[in-house]
Amino acid sequence: MNVEFRRADRQAELRSLLLFDRKVFHADAFDRDMWSDVDAWWMIVDGVKAGCSAFEPNEPEPGTLYIATTGILPRLQGRGLGRLMKAWQIAWARQHGFQRIVTNHRASNKSMIQLNRSFGFRKTGRIPAYYTNPEEAAVSMELVLRPK
């Protein structure tokens, strides 16, 4: 399996980002404005855009990387790609000098919450009604990066 991560060209690939996000998150997908505010990355597996990750570069806390979204195409889930993407996100954060990673997930997304825990993320809180389609709380998680 050949896996690479490539920064998305948000202007040229906006339609692809919107379609991908709709396939993964349905009604909770990002809109055009949301994609314009993030640093988006494709996870390409054997030539297929299998996953997407987006970071908010303007996180108000210096040294903190906020992961705005992590998604794997539904037909490719359950194959360890989410684990590969999470490992890449952490390595990317370290490489770029971040000391902490913050992310939110639907409270019902037990597999992503468990995946984060397996990498050392800890739950820091719950945000009621964070998601709207359908309405659901978010679980906030963080990982403090130790220097290697």
C-alpha positions as CSV (number, residue, x, y, z in Angstrom):
1,M,0.0,0.0,0.0
2,N,1.4,3.4,-1.1
3,V,0.3,6.2,1.3
4,E,1.2,9.9,0.8
5,F,0.0,13.1,2.3
6,R,-0.3,16.2,0.1
7,R,-1.5,19.7,0.9
8,A,-4.8,20.4,-0.9
9,D,-5.0,23.4,-3.2
10,R,-8.1,24.8,-1.6
11,Q,-9.0,27.0,-4.7
12,A,-8.4,24.4,-7.4
13,E,-9.7,21.5,-5.3
14,L,-12.6,23.1,-3.4
15,R,-15.2,21.0,-5.3
16,S,-13.3,17.8,-4.4
17,L,-13.0,18.8,-0.8
18,L,-16.7,19.6,-0.6
19,L,-17.7,16.3,-2.2
20,F,-15.3,14.3,-0.1
21,D,-16.5,15.9,3.1
22,R,-20.2,15.3,2.2
23,K,-19.4,11.6,1.6
24,V,-17.8,11.3,5.0
25,F,-19.8,13.7,7.2
26,H,-23.1,14.1,5.3
27,A,-25.1,17.0,6.7
28,D,-22.2,18.1,9.0
29,A,-19.8,18.7,6.1
30,F,-17.9,21.9,5.9
31,D,-19.1,24.6,3.6
32,R,-17.0,26.8,1.2
33,D,-16.3,29.3,3.9
34,M,-15.1,26.7,6.4
35,W,-12.7,25.2,3.8
36,S,-11.3,28.6,3.0
37,D,-10.2,29.0,6.7
38,V,-8.3,25.7,7.1
39,D,-5.0,24.1,6.0
40,A,-6.3,21.0,4.2
41,W,-4.3,17.8,3.5
42,W,-5.2,14.8,1.4
43,M,-4.3,11.3,2.4
44,I,-3.7,9.5,-0.9
45,V,-3.7,5.7,-0.8
46,D,-2.6,3.9,-4.0
47,G,-3.6,7.0,-6.0
48,V,-7.0,7.5,-4.4
49,K,-8.0,10.4,-2.2
50,A,-8.9,8.2,0.8
51,G,-8.7,10.7,3.6
52,C,-8.6,14.3,4.4
53,S,-7.4,16.3,7.4
54,A,-7.7,20.0,8.1
55,F,-5.9,22.2,10.6
56,E,-7.0,25.6,11.8
57,P,-3.8,27.7,11.5
58,N,-5.1,30.6,13.5
59,E,-5.7,28.8,16.8
60,P,-5.7,31.5,19.5
61,E,-3.3,29.6,21.8
62,P,0.3,29.8,20.6
63,G,1.9,26.4,20.2
64,T,-1.5,24.7,19.8
65,L,-2.6,22.9,16.6
66,Y,-6.4,22.5,16.3
67,I,-7.4,19.6,14.1
68,A,-10.7,20.8,12.5
69,T,-11.5,17.6,10.7
70,T,-10.2,14.1,10.1
71,G,-12.1,11.9,7.7
72,I,-11.7,8.6,5.8
73,L,-14.0,7.6,3.0
74,P,-16.6,5.2,4.4
75,R,-15.8,2.4,2.0
76,L,-12.2,2.5,3.2
77,Q,-12.8,2.8,6.9
78,G,-11.8,-0.1,9.2
79,R,-8.5,-0.7,7.4
80,G,-6.2,1.2,9.7
81,L,-6.1,4.4,7.6
82,G,-7.4,6.5,10.5
83,R,-4.5,5.3,12.6
84,L,-2.0,6.2,9.9
85,M,-3.6,9.6,9.5
86,K,-3.5,10.3,13.3
87,A,0.2,9.3,13.4
88,W,0.9,11.6,10.5
89,Q,-1.0,14.5,12.2
90,I,1.1,14.1,15.4
91,A,4.3,13.9,13.4
92,W,3.3,16.9,11.4
93,A,2.6,18.9,14.6
94,R,5.9,18.0,16.1
95,Q,7.8,18.8,12.9
96,H,6.1,22.3,12.9
97,G,6.9,23.1,16.5
98,F,3.5,22.6,18.1
99,Q,3.5,21.6,21.8
100,R,-0.2,20.6,21.9
101,I,-2.9,19.3,19.7
102,V,-6.6,19.9,20.3
103,T,-9.5,18.2,18.5
104,N,-13.3,17.7,18.9
105,H,-15.4,14.7,18.0
106,R,-19.0,13.7,18.2
107,A,-19.7,12.1,21.5
108,S,-21.1,9.1,19.6
109,N,-17.9,8.6,17.6
110,K,-16.5,6.1,20.0
111,S,-14.0,4.7,17.5
112,M,-12.3,8.1,17.0
113,I,-12.3,8.9,20.7
114,Q,-10.7,5.5,21.4
115,L,-8.2,6.0,18.5
116,N,-7.2,9.4,20.0
117,R,-6.8,7.8,23.5
118,S,-4.5,5.1,22.0
119,F,-2.2,7.9,20.9
120,G,-2.3,9.6,24.4
121,F,-5.0,12.2,23.9
122,R,-7.0,12.9,27.0
123,K,-10.6,14.1,27.3
124,T,-10.7,17.8,28.4
125,G,-14.4,18.5,28.2
126,R,-17.7,18.3,26.5
127,I,-19.4,21.0,24.4
128,P,-23.2,20.7,24.4
129,A,-24.9,21.0,21.0
130,Y,-21.6,21.5,19.1
131,Y,-22.9,19.6,16.1
132,T,-26.2,20.4,14.6
133,N,-27.0,17.7,12.0
134,P,-28.1,16.0,14.1
135,E,-27.6,18.0,17.3
136,E,-25.0,16.3,19.5
137,A,-22.3,17.2,22.0
138,A,-18.6,17.2,21.1
139,V,-15.9,15.6,23.2
140,S,-12.8,17.8,23.3
141,M,-9.5,16.1,23.5
142,E,-5.9,17.2,23.7
143,L,-2.4,15.7,23.4
144,V,0.5,17.4,25.0
145,L,3.6,16.8,22.8
146,R,6.7,15.9,24.6
147,P,10.0,16.8,22.9
148,K,11.7,13.8,21.2
